[in-house]
């Protein structure tokens, strides 16, 4: 028996390759499926099942493409409805895979179709559970992503409590837990950096699995402090329910090289959004006017989804050589398929053409410290939890996730500064603000990490500022 976790850091997502006696099951595959095909081919094995733990909101799964390429059967749990051929499992249904079995255990709460898959080895012993977003290491799935008119997030949380107590916690402590996400995912609040653990360890250390916890306490703790989900989440759910176009077609369309003149022409004709994915240090030195920075070096795709919102938005790319396909794949993972092409020769070709170039002012934390003595206006674009832990005294919280909700707070006629934790998110924020006419924005290089070294007066917040 082979179990491999295929973890994608930029999405904080775990897919799983399971093989037994020449038969393969894939759980929660990414949209680009070649890796799974290659593994099966290398082992001379056949992909028989594609198991989905639920309709994912934070990424587009590869289930449809994988089924088309392999003939494998797509399996969802109870209550799921799809517009493509799939098998809707019943609670407790057993699937034979080589010498092992995989049992569908219906565990609603994160979503109503959420299902955990229990793997039993060839001797019939419970070996592992693939929990999707029902149970993470350190947390459980947020209960506000699948609300129906008749169910509040409190209703879903109560359902999740029952699922955990009656379906998951009775299993043995040595059962291995394979979740769908780790730290960095927006699908939970307190996810561990570890991506594989045991159920016994979770019973001992996961706040949501406390033995003496009442349902009322669970509902309160799980729903407390939930930020609004990114706008692209329901759009991804729809793609996962209804299907999507081939990633091969998306790549073919997106990898169209455009000269500087053609790039400008397409941008003006289609009102495409220009996304520059270079490193922030390169971006601030020069970029195409009205373009925005979201660098590949960070959690690129989730930030695109959080900030661009409409997955159908036409996009043009400024991207380093040899990274065009990778960028398009990462966009497609969150449903952004409408890439019209990229700037051939990168930003250097735009510069060489003599076209207009913009720059972004960036200063050190030491310079910011000097300006604070002159009552400089500063905005903190970190997450509310980071701000709450510690921030510069008298500085406003304007989280990048909800930047659009704070636009009226930024001045147009005086300098102001933006900072994050390390310098990545602040350049994203500054690029968006500058594209929207806030020409006086100044980035703080190195972010809060550098700021702390200067001795700037800081304070802890009693409560996070309103994120809306």
N, C-alpha and C positions, 0 to 999 in steps of 0.2 A: 504493500500500500504506500502511495505517495501523497503527501499533502504539502502543497507549496502556497505560501502567501505571496501574492504579487502586489507589492505596496507602491503606490504612486504618491510621493511626498507632496507635490504641489496641490493635490486634492485631498490629502490626508485620507486616502481611500485604499482599502484592501480588497482585492479580488482573490479567488482561490481556485487552484488547479488540484483536482483529486483524481487519482488513478488507481485502479485495481484490476489486475488480470486483463490488461488490454483495453479496459473501458474507462472513459474519462467523464467527469462532471466538472463544469465550471460554475462557480457561484459569484454573482454580481460582477460580470465582466465589464471592463472598460470598452469604450466604443471602438477603439482600434484593436482588432482581434488577432492580428498576425502572430503575436507572441504565443497565444494559446494554441494556434494551429501548428506553429513550429515545434512546440513542446510535444504535442501529441504525435506529430510526424516523426520526430526524433526517436520516440519510444515505440513507434509502430502501433499506436493505440488509436481508438476511435472515440470522438466526443459524442456521447450518447445523450447527456442531459445538460441543459443550461438552467440552473436554479436561480430565481430572483427572490430575495428576501422581502422586497416590497417595491412599490413604484418610487424610485429614487427622485429626489428633488434637486440635489446638488450636483448631479452629473447625468449625462445621457449614457445609458448602459449599452453594451454591445450585443444584447441578446438577439435582436432581430437579424443583424448581419451574421452573427455566429451560426444561427439556425439555418440561414440561407446557404452558408458556405459548407456546412457539415451535415445537415439533415438532423442535427440534434433536436431534441424536444425541449421547448421552453416550458418551464414549470413555475407557476405562481401559487401562492397560498389562497385559502378561502376568501371570498368576497371580491377577488380581483376580476376586472372585466377588461379585455383587450380587444383591439380591432385587427389583430393578426392571430394566426393559429397558435394556440397555446393550450397547455393542460392545467386546469385549475384543480389543485390538490385538495383533498379533504383532510381534515384534522386527523393526524395519526397515520396517514397513508405512507406506505413503505415502498421505496424504490430500490431495486437490486442493482448494484454496480459491481461487476466482477464478483469478488469474494466478500464484499462488504454490503451494508445497507445504509440508506439515508432516509430518515423519517421526517416528514413534514409535521412540525408542531406549531399550530396556530397561536401566535402571541400578539394579538392586537393591542393597540395603545399608542404607539408612535404613529402608525396608520392602521386602518381597520383590516387591511390584508396582510399586515406584517406577519412573517412566518420565520421561525427558527428551524434550522435543519440539524437533526441529531444524527451523527455518524456512529455506527456500530461496527466494530472490527469483525474479522472473519469468525471469531469465537462468540459473537453476539454481545460483547461488552461495550457499554457506552464509552466512546472514546473522545468525541469532540462535538461542540455545538458551534454552528455558524449563525451568529445572532443578528446580523444586519444592523439595524439601528434600534433594536429592542434593548440590547445590553451592550454597553461599551466597557472598556476598562476604566474604572473611576466614575462612571456616569451611566445614565440611561438616555434613550432618545427623547427629544423634545416632543411634547404632545400637542403642538399647535400648527402642524403642517398639513393636517388632513381633516380639518374641521368641516363637518356637514352642518346643515341648518339646525339639525336636532341635537348636535353634540358640541359642547364647549370644550375648551382646552382642559378644563377641570374634569369633564366627563371622560375625555380620552386618557387623562392622567390616572383616573380611578381604574379605568380598564387596563392600563399598563401595569398598575399595582397588582391586579388580580393575575395577569399573565405571568408576571415575574414570580409571584408567590406560589402559584399552582402548577406552572409548567416548567419553570427554569430552576428555581431554588431547591426543589426536591431531588434534583440530580446530584450525583456523587461529587465530592469536592475535587477529585482528581480529573474530572472532565475538563478538557482544554477549551478555552473560549477564544473563538476567532471572530472579532467584530468587523463591521464594515468600515469603521473610521477610527482615527486616532487624533491626538492633539492637533488643533488647527482647523478642524471641521466646524462648520456652523450648525451641525445637526445635534450638538450637545453643548453643555456649559463647562464641564470639568473633566474633559477627556485626558487620559494618561498619554504620556509620550510612548509608553510601551504599546505594542500592537498585538501581542499574544500573551495570554495568562491562563490561570486556572480558575475554575468556578469557586473553589475554596478560598482563594485569595480575595476574590470579589465579595464573597459573603462577609469576609472579615474587614475589608477596607473600603468598599464602595458605599458611600453614604446612603444610596437609595435601596440597599439591600440589608439595612440594619434589621436584626431579628425582632427587636421590640418596637419597630416602627408601625404606627397606625396608618390606615389609609388616608386619614385627614392630614397627618403630618407629611406623608409622601406627596400628596397632591400639592400642598403648600410649598414644599421645598423644590419640587420638580418644576413648578410653574413660576417660581419667584425669580425675577431678574432676567426673564427671557426678552431678548431684543427682537424687534420685528425681523422676520426672515427676509433674505435678499429677494428682490423683485423677480429674479429669473427662476426662482424655485418652482412656481406653478407651471411655468412654461416648459420646464424640463420634465415635470410629471406628465404633462400632456404628450410630449414626444415619446416617453417611455410607455405610455398606454396605447398610443395610436401608431407608432412607428415613425420612421424618418428616412431621409434619402441616404444612399450609400456614401460611406466616408471616402471611398475611392473617387466618387464624383465631386465631393467637397474639396478634396485635395487637388484634383485636376483643375477645377475652376479657380481656386485660391492661389495656386502657384503660377499665375500668369505674370510674367515680368513686364513692367511698364517703364518706359523711359520717363525722364523728368517731365517732359511736355505732356505725354499721354497720362501720366499720373495726375498732373494738375487738371487736365481736361476731364478725366473720369471723376475726380473729386468734385469739381464744380457742377458737372452734369447730374450726378447721382446724389449729391449732398452726403457723400460717404464720410464716416468718421475716420480720421487718420490716427492710428495707434502706433506709437513709437516704442518698440520693445527693447531698445538698447539699454545699457547700464545707465543709471541716473547721472553718473559723473559725465558721461558723454552727452546726454540729453541737455543738461543745463548749459553746456558750452555752445550749443547751436541746434535748432530744430526747425521744422516747417511750421510757419505761423498757423495757429488754430489746431495744431495736432496736440494730442495728449500723451503723456508718458504712463505706461504700465509695463514695467520691465519683466522680462522672462526670468530674471534672477530671484523674484519673490513668488508669492502665491498668485501667479499671473491670472489664470483662468477664473478663479473665484472673484478676484477684484474686477475683472471685466464684467462678470455677471452682476456684481453688486452695484457697479457704477453706470454701466451702459443700459441695463434694464431690458431693452427690447432685443430679443435674440435675432430678430429679422433685420436689424440695423445694417445697412451696407458698410463694409469696413475696408479700408486700405491700410497696408502695413509698411512701416519703415523697420527693417529687420536686418541684422547682420547676415553676411553670406553664410550659406549652408544651414541656416536656421529657419528657412521659410516653411518647409514641410512640418517641422516640429511645432512651430507657432500655430499653424493652421490646425494641426491635430489637437493641440491643447485648447484652442478655441472651440473646436467641435465637441470636445468632451462636455462642455456646458451648453451646447446647443447653438453656438454662433457659427452658422454655416455660410453666411452671406459675405464671405471675403471675396473681393473683386480682383485682387492682385496685390503685388508688392512693388516697391520702388527698386528698379534694377540698378545695381551698383550702390545701393544704400544711400545714406544721407550725403555721402561724399559726392555722389553724382548730382544731387540737388544743388549742393554748394557750387560745384564746378559749372553748372548751367547758368550761374549768375542770378538765380531766382532769390526772392526775399528770404531772409533767415531771421529767426528770433532767438533770443537767449533768455535765460532765467537767472536772476541774481540770487546768489547763495553766499551766506556768511558763516563764519565759525561761531561756536558757542561763546567764545571769548568776546567777539564783537557784540553778540546779543547781550551779554552781561553788561557791557558798557552802555548799550542803548536802553536797557531797563532802568538805568539811573536817570534816563531822560524821559521816562514814562512811555516807553515803546509799547505798542499794541501787539500782543502775542496771542496766537490761537494754537491749541493743542489738538491734533487730529488723531490721537491714539483712541483706542476703544475706551468706553466708559469705565470698565474695570481697571484698566491701566491708570487712567486719570484719577480714579478714586483712591488707588493705592498711594499715589504721590504725584504732585504736580507743582509747577511754578506758582508761587503765590500771586493771586489776583489774575490768573490766566483762565480764559474761557475754554470749556470743552466743546469742540465741534468735530465729532467723530467723522472720519473719512467715509465710513459706510453711509452716513446720512448728511453728507456735505450739501446736497441740494436743499435740505431743510433749513440750512443756516445761511444761505446766500445773502439775506438782508443784513447780516451782522458784519459783513466785510466792507471796509470803506473803499471808495473809488478815488479819493482825493488825497490820501496820505499813505505813507509806508506802513506796512504791517508784516508780521513774521509768522510763519507756520512751522511747527516741528512735530515729529512723531517720536518713535523710540530709537531708530537708527539711521533714518534718512531716506528710506525707500518710499514710505507712504506720504511723507511731506512733499516730495517731488511730484507724486501723483496729484495730490491736492493742489499744489501750486500751478501745475500745468492746466488743470481743469479751470481753476480760477482765472488764470491769464487768458485762456481761450474764451472765457465769458466776459472779458473786459476789465478784470481787476488787475490793472497793469502795475500796481504798486506792491504786489506780493513779493516777499523775500523768503527763500528757503533757509532753514537752519541746518547746516551740514552736521551729520553725526547724531542728530536728534537728542533725545533725553539722556542717552548714555553719555554724550559729550557734555551736555548741560550740567549734569551732576558733578562733573569734575571741576567746574568753575567756581563752585561755592555759591551759586545763585540761590537765593532764599526760596525754600520749597515748603510745601504743606501737604497734609493728608486731607482728603475730602471726607466729610461725614456721609454724604450721599452723592451718587453720580448725577451730573446734570442731565436734564431731559434730553433724550436722544432724538426726539422728534421736533 
